[in-house]
Amino acid sequence: MSPLLRRGGTEREDPAGPPVVSALVLCPEHAARGHRLAALLRPHVDEVVVAADTKLGDPELEVLDGAGPDRLLRVPFDGRLQRTLEALLREVEGAWAFWVLDDELPTAGVLEVLDAVREGDPDRTSFAFPRAWVWPDGGHVLDARPWWPDLQARLLRTIPALRDVPAPAGASPVVAGPQEIAAAPVLHLALLDAAADAREAAAAQADERPPHPAGAALPDRAAQLTPERRTPPPATRALDPADAAALEEHLREADLPRRRLRGLPRTLSSADLDRWSHGLALPPDRYAGAIEVAEHDLTFTPEVPRGVLVRLENRSSATWPGLDRLHFPVRATYRVLGPDGEAVVENGMRTVLPCDVPPGASRLMEVRVAVPRAGDFTLEIDLVHEFAQWFGIATRVPVTAR
């Protein structure tokens, strides 16, 4: 663990201050496990938010509320986990958020990281934890790819501008800035929960998953769900005895305290989830817009990059995302044309948009440009949807390099 993360107790110097770490427990189906996760995390965080599937009834909601979460929400889980997660991360109040599903169990080492983040202010924007797939029994985990290390960004600073949530199921959030990889795993119980035939059916659906629109590598979900397919069988290793005992206790059937609901918890609708899911369903008009050069001195030194101030106007119904979004990667770029109209620079440097540009909005940005030699040229600035196409809204201006 980083020396910036001091181990110790769980008490903060100012316990009455704003939340430092929030826990977000996602419960698509297992109310009892969600209850136990909320209770497990409570001593190690400042806020517990539980999100239950809208298909869960009052008895299950009362079990979840019996764990005493700070807030209980209802959410329509439809298999698009990352879409749901992005909306839920905006519901927490902590500077950091740790998220976990109801078919997972944080190990003791994960809880130590939460304690350390509460105590200090680490120079990180996220922590990734390996996810250990428990199989073939509660005392072992798979020790081969694609099951290990299966790194997941689980503890995140709750600054939306730092975060990107890729569209494909099974992908972990992408967070800008320094990330620390912790050694302690989150245990994943999906292989224990489902029979082999059910997992085979899910694997068949995963085999038909479209490729990532930005060309990024995706977890081999079909292989992850069916370790029985592997020949020779994948390697396994024994769980740490303390973690194995904690898992056995977590899975034990027992009566749990309930709390009678006082009205239905607040429900996030599908529209609420879509609101923050930039680019997950791109509209046909996503490239509609305009670019205007916003400065007059366009003199360059040959081969020396400089900024050119431009104004972007979004005339589409999609948000053009800032930072380096994987699922809708929009960047500014340019061509340099000679006096004869031929391209001197065909495919210029890329500049990431510094912030989101919502529909109907305009934003200023500097585009990094370099002209390769002395002379008079035409500079053409456009936006590009990487791995797809140029927007085709280019503006052209005369430039001089000397």
N, C-alpha and C positions, 0 to 999 in steps of 0.2 A: 504493500500500500504506500502511496505517496507520503512523504514526510509532512506534506501540508494537511493530511488527514489524520488528525490526532485521535488515537483511540482513548476510550474512557467511558464515563457514564453517559446517561442520556439526558441529563438536565442541562438546559441552556442558561446562560447568565441572565437573560431577560425573558423568562417564560411567559410574561404577559405581552411581549412584543408580537409583531406580525408573524404569521407562520413562515417557517424556514423550509420545511419539507412537508409536502402533501403526499398521501398515498391514494392512488386511484385503483380501486378493485373492480375489475370488469367481470360481470356475472351473466354470461349468456344462458347458463342452465343449472349450475350447481349452487343452490342457495346455502346449503350447510357448509360447503367449502368456502364460499364467499364470506360467511359469518366468521369462520375460523381464521381466514386471512386477515379480515379487518381487526379481529382481536389480537392476532399475532403482531401486526404492524403498529397498533396503537401506541405501545411504549416507545417506539423508535421514530415516530413522526409527530407533526404538530396538527395535522388535519387528516381525516379519513373520509374520502368520498367513495360511495359505492354506487355503481351503475348496473342496474338489473334489466334484463331483457323485458320488453313489453309483454311477452307471452307468459311470463311468470305471474301466478295469481297471488291473492292476498296472503295465503299461508306461507308461501315462499318469501314474500316481501316482509312479513312479520318476523321471519327467521333472520333475514338480513338486517332489519332494523333493530333486532334484539342485540346485535353486536355494538350498538351505540355509535353508529357513524355520525359524523358532523352533518352529512347530507346524504340522502338516498334519492337517486334519480332513476327514471325509467327511460330506456333507449331501445330503439328497434335494431337489434343486431341482425344483419342480413348477410354476413359473411365478408363484408368489406370492412375488416377490422381497422385499417389505417384511416379510413374516412371517419369512422366513429371516434377513433382515438383523438384525431385532431380537434374535433369539437369538444370532447371531454377535457382535454388538456387546458382549454380556456375556461373551464368551470372551477378549477382549483385556485386557491388563494396563495399557496406557498411560492417562494422563489424557485423552489425545485419541486419536481413531481416524479414519484416512482410509480410505475404502472405494472400491474400483474393481472393475469387471467385466472379464472376459477379452476382451471386444470393445471395450475402451477403451484410451486411452493418455494419461496425464498429460503435459502439455507442460512445458517447462523452467520456466516461470513458476509452475506448480503446485508443483514441487519446491522453488522458492525460498520459497514460503509455508510448506511443511513445515519447512524449515531455520529460518525465522524463529520459528515457534512453539516449536521445540525450544530455541531460545536464550532466549526470553523467556516471559512468562506473560500473554498478551494478555487484555484485558478483554472477552472475547467468550465466547459459548457455542457458536458454530458459524461456519463459513465456507462460503459458497455459491460454487460455480464454474459458469460457463456451460459447457454441453456443446455442442461444435461437431460437427455431423453431416457427416462427410466424404463428398462426392459432387460431381460424377459420377466423380471420379478421386482419386487420392491426393494431388493438389496443390491441391484446392479444398474449401471447406466451404460449406454453405448459409447464406445471409445474410438470411433472412426467417422470420417466424413461420409455423408453430409449431416450426421447427427452431432458431431463434436468438432469445433467448439460452438458453432451456431450462435455467434455473437449477436447480442441484441442491445440496442441503446434503450435502457430502461429507466435511468435516472437523468432527467433533463432539466436544464434551466427553462423556466416557463416564459420565455420571451419568444413570441411567435415569429419574429423576423429571423431568428436563428434556425428555425426548424423547417424541415421539408418532410412531407409524408408521402412516400411513393405509392402509386396506385395499386400494384399487385398485392394480393393477399400473401402474408408470410414475410413480407419485407419489413425491415426495422426502420423507424424514423431516421432521417438523415439530419444531423445537427451541425451547423457551422461552428468552427472554433475548436479549441483543444479538447480532446477526449481521452479519458483514462480507461484502460481495460482492467477490470477487477478480476481477481483469480476465482472468487467465490461464485458458484453456479446458482442459477435458478432451476429447480427441478421441473421437468415437463412430464405430465402424466398421461398424455393423449394415447400412448400405446398401451397403457394399462387399462384405460377406460373403455376402449372400443375393441370389439372382437375382430378377428382377422378379416372376415368377410365384409364387415362394415368399412374397415380401413381400405380394403381392396376397391370398394365402390368409390370411396373418396379419392383414392389414388387415380382411378380412371378419369375422374373429372379434372384432377390436377394435371394430368398428362396433356389435356387439351387447352391449358392456360396459354393465352397469347404471350408473346415475348414482351419484355419491358420496353416501353416506347422510347426510352433513351439508350437502349442497348446495354443496360447494366445487368450484371449477373444476378440471377435469382436463386433462392434455395431450391434444391431438387425435392419439391414437396412430395411427389409421388414416391420417390425412394425413401424419404423420411417416414412415410406412413406404413411402409411395408418392408421392414428389415428381414422378414422371412424370405423375400425374393433373392437376397444377396447370397451368392455362391463364390467362395466359401462364406460361412456365416460371419457377420461383422464382429470385430473384437468388442469385448465388454470389460468393465472393471468394477470392483466392489465399491459401493458407496461408503463414505466415511461413516463409521458406526453411529456417531451422534446424529448425522443427517438421516440415516436409515431409521433410527428410532423416532426422530421427529416426523418423518413421513408416515410411519406406522400409526403414530398418534393422530396425525392429521386425517387419516383415512378411516379411523375407528368410528363406528356408528355410535351416536350418543344423543340424548335429548339436549337441545340447545335452548337457551332463553329466547323468548319471543317478546315483541313489543307491539301492542295493538296499534294499528295505523290510525292516525287522526287525519283522515282525508288521503287521497291518492298522492304519492310523491310527484314532483314536477316531471313532466315528460318532455324529452327532446324529440321533435318530429324529424322525419326524413329531410324536410326542408332546412331544419336547423343544422343537420349534419352536412348537407350540401353547401351551406353558406361558407364554410371554411375550407372546403375541399377544392382548392384551386386546380383546375386542369384535369380532374378525374373524368369528366365528361365534356370534352371540348366542343363548343358550338360551331356550326359551319362558318360563322362570320368572325372567327377568332383572330384573323389577320387584318381586319379592317382598322385603319388608322392613318395617321399622317406624321411626318417628321419635318421639322423646320430647324435650320441652322440659326442659332441665336447669338452669333458674334460676327464681327466684320473683318477682323485681322486674321486672314487665313494664309499667313506666310509660314513656310516650313524650312527647317534645316534638313538637307538630305539625310536620310537614314536615321534621323533622331525622332523618336515618337513624341507626340504632344497631344494634349486634349483638345477636342472640338466640342464646344457647348451646343447642345441641341435640345429642342423641346419635342417630347413624344406626346401625341394625342391618341388615346384609345377610343376608337369609334365602334368597337365590337361589344359583344355581351359577355366576354370572358375577361377575367383579370389577367393582365400580363404580370407574371410573378417576378419579384426581385430576388436577389441572391442567386444561387445556382440550383434551381428546382430541377429534380431529375425527371418528373413526370410531364412538365411543360417547360423545357429549358429554352428560355428566350434570351437572346444576347444581341447587342448591337454590333454590326460589322460594316465593312466598306469595300469598295473597289476604287482603284485609281485608274483613270482612263487618259490615254495620250491624246494629242491634237487630232489624230486620225480616228479616234473613237475606239481604238484597240486597248485592251486591258493591260496596263503596266503592273498592277496588283489585282489579281482576280479574286482572291479570297483573303481579306485582311484579318488583322487581329480581332479577337472577340473581347467585348466589354460587357460584363454582367450588369443588368439593371440594378441600380442601388436601392430601389424600393419597389413595392407593388404599384402597378398602374391600374386602378379599377376602371370598369366601363364608364365612359363619359368624362374621365379625368385626363389631365395633362401633367407631365412632370419634366423637369429639367434634368439632364445628365451630361457628363462629359464622355465622349467616345474617344478612345485611344487610337491614334492614326499615325502612320509613318509613310512618307513619300520616299521612294528609293533613290531618286537622283534629281539633280537640278533641272528646272524647266517649268513650263506652264502645263497644268493638268486640270482635269475635271474630277472632283471627289464625289463619289456616290455613296451615301450612307443609308443603310437599311437595317431592319431587324431580321433575325433568322431564328426559326424554330429548329434547333439542332436535331439531326437525324431525320428531319422531315423536309422542310423547304424554307426558302427566303419568304418574307412577308410580301414583298412586291409593292412596298409603299415608299420606295427610295426617293430621297431628295438629292439634287445635283447642284454643286456650287463650284465656281472656278477657284483654284488654289495655285500658289506659286512656291517653288522650293529654290532657295539660293544660299 
